[in-house]
C-alpha cells in the first residue's frame, strides 16, 4: 500500500465515524472499557493533532495535550483535527524525515500508515459502541494492519522492550503460532509465524515474504483479513462467535494473546 491508498482508507473510516457517532456519544464502547463514544472520539482527535504537531515541529510537542481538549465538543474536535492532519499529509512527501516511535522508519509515510490503521480499529470501536453494523474492512488494509501489529508492535517491540513481555513469556515452553489471512478480491493469502519461548519472541512472514510460512506450528489462527485483524486487535463483537478458526494448542493462543496485549499498551 502507498500513501495515497492509506489516506483514502483514512478518509473513508473518518467519514464512517462521523456517520454513526452523532446521537450515540453517551453510549459505552464495549471494546474500550470505561470509555464512551465521546471519549473515544476525543482520543482519536488527540492522536491526529499529536501527529500534526510532530510533523510541524519535527519533534514531540513539549506541552501535551493542548488546553481544552478534554472539554471541547468531540465531533467538532475530530473534524478540526482530521482537517489539519489531512492538510499536513497532503503537503508532505511520504519520504520526508519525521520522528516516529519506530526506529527503522523515521518518515511521514510511517504516520500515514499508522493513522490509517489507528482509524480503522477505532472506527470499529465506534460502530460497536453506537450499535451500528461494522462496515467491511478492505482486504489490503486489513492485511497491512495485521502485519504492522505483528512485525512492529510485537516483533520489533520485543527487541526494544523485552521486559514488557516478561510476564507473558514467563516459563513459556515455546510455541509456534501460525496466523493466516485468506485471499480476497483485493489481497492475496498471507501467513505469519510467531515463535515464542522463555524470553524469546520472533515474527516471520507477511506480505511480500520471499516464501510462504511452512514451518511446523502448535496452533493456527485462520480467517478473512478483516476477521484476523479484528481478532488480533481484540475488536470482535462481544457475545458473538468468532469468525476465525483456531486449531491446535489453546495454551499457545493464550500466550500469543498475552503478548499482543503487552505490545499494544
N, C-alpha and C positions, 0 to 999 in steps of 0.2 A: 504494500500500500504506500502511496506517496502523500505528500502534504495536501494536495487538492482533494484526495479521497478522504483523508482524515477530517478535513474541515467540512466537507459535505456531510459526513456522518455526524459530526459535532452539531452542525446546524439542525439537522433532522431531529436529533434527540433533544436539543434545546426546545425546538418547536413543539415536540410531543409533551415535554414537561409543561410548557405554557398552556397546552390544550387541555390537560387533565387536572392541573393543580387548582385553578380557581374554584371556590366554593368547597374545597376539601382541605384547606390549610390547617384546620384543627385536628384532622384525622391522625391517628397514630400510625407509624411506619413499622410494620412487623419485622422487617429485616434490619432495622436500626433501632434497637430497644431504647426507649426513653425519648425518642425524637418524634415530633410531629412533622407533617409535610412542610409546614412553615420553617421549622428548624432545619430540615434537610435542604430546602431551597436557599436559605441563608448560607448554609455551609457551601453549597455549590457556587454561589455568588462570591463568597470569600475566596475560594480556591481560584476562580477566574481572575479576580482582582489581584491576588498574590502573584500570579504568573505575569500579569500585565506589568506589575511593578518590577519584577525580576528582569523582564526584557527591557524596560525603560532605564532602570538604574544599573543594570549589569551586575547586580549583587542582591543578596537578601535585603528586604526593607528593614530599616532599623527599628521602626515602630510598627507593631502589628498586633491585632487588626486595627484598621483605621477607626477613629472615633465615630460612634453612631451606627456601626454595623449591626450591633445586637438589637437595636430598636427600630431600624428602618423597615419600611414596607418590603416584605420579602420578594414579591413579584417585581416591583419597581427596581429593587436592588439587583435582582437577577438580570433584568432587561439591560440595565445600565452596564453591568459588569460584562455581560456577554457582548454587548456592542463594542466596548473598549477592547476586549480580548480579540474579537474578530478583526478590528481595525489594526491591531498590533501584528497579528499573523499576516494580514493582507499586505502590510508594508515591509515585511522582512523576508529574506531568503531563508529557507529551512536549514541551510548550512551555516548560517550566521552564528558566531560564538555566543553562547548564553549559559550561565551557570545552571546546573541541574544537580539532583542528588545522586545521579548515576554516573560514576566516574568515567566509563568508556565513551559516553556521549554527552558532550557539553555544547549542544546546539539548540537553536529554536525548534528544529524538527522534532527533537525529543519531546518538547512540550505540546506540539500539535498532536502527536500520537497520544501522549498521556491525557490530554484534555478530552480527546475523543473517547478514550476508554473510561475515564472518570465519569463522563456524562452518560454513557450508555448504561453503566452499572447503576448510577443514581436515578436515571430515567426509570429503570425497572423498580427501584425503591419507591419512587413517587407513584407509579402505577399501582403497585401493591397497596400503598397507603391510601390512595384515593379510591380503591375498589374498582379500578379500570382494567380492561383487558391489557395484557402485556403484549405490546406490538412486536413483530418479528425483529430479530437482530440479524443483519446481513451476515452471510457466512464468512466473508473475508474479514469483517470487523471482529467477529467472534473468535475466529482462529487467531488473529493477531492479539486479541485480548488474553486468550489462554497462554499464548507464547510469552507475552510481556509478564504475566503473573508468574509463570514457572521459571523463566530464564532470568528475569531482572529482580523481581521482588523476592523470589525464593532462592534460586541458584546463586546469583550474584550477591544477594543479601546475606546468604550464609557465609560466603567467603569474606565479607566485610565485617559482619557482626555475628560470629558463630555463637557467642554467648546468649544471644536472643533465642536460639534454638535448643539450648542445653536441656531444658526440661522436656521438650517434645521428643528429643532423641535419647534421653536418659535410659540406659540399659537396652537400647534397641538391638534386636537380634540381627538386624539387616534385612531390608526388603527391596524388591524391585516392583515399582508401580507403573504399569502401562496406562497411559491416558491417550485415547484416540477420538478425534473428531471426524465423523464420517463425511464423505464427499457430498457437496450440494451443487446447485446450479452455478454458484459463484465462488466455489472453493473446492480444492482437491482434498482427499482424505489426508489427515496429518496425524502423526503419532509422536508422543514424547515418552521418555522413560526416566522416572525419578528413582534414584538409588539412595537409600538411607542406611545408616548404621550408627553405632555409638560414636557421636562426634563427627559424623560424615553425612554429606548430602551433595548429590550431583544431579544435573539435568542434561539429558541428551535429546536430540531430535528436534522437531519443529519444522515449520515451513522452510523450504529451501535446503533441508538437510541432504547431504550427498546420497545417503542411503537410508531407507526406512529403518525404524527401530525393530530389531528382530530378536533381541536378547531375551533370555528367559526372565519371567517375572512371576511374582506371587499373586498379583491381583490386577485386573483390568477394569478401567472405567471408560465406557464407550457410549457415545450418543451423537446427536447432531451438534454442530459447532455451538449454536446458541444454548443447547441443553448443557453441554460441558462447561461453557463459560459461566452459566448461572450456578451450576453445581460447584465449580471451583471457587467462585466468589461468595458461596452460601446465599444465593439470591433466589432459591426455589420458593414457590408459594407455600407458606406454612399449611400443613394438613393435607397437601396433595401428594400423590405418588410421584416419585422422581422419574423423569423420562430417560435418565441414563441407566445403563445396565452395568452392574458391578458383579464381577465374577472372581472368586478366589478368596484369599485370606482377608477377612474383615479387620483383623488386627493391623494389617498393613494400611488399610484405608483410614483407620482411626489415627495412626501415626502420621499419615500424609495430611489429614485434616488438621492435626495439631500444628504441623509445620506451616501449612497455608495460613492458619490463624496468626501465628507469630510473624509471618512475612508481611502481613497486611496491617499490622498495628502501628 
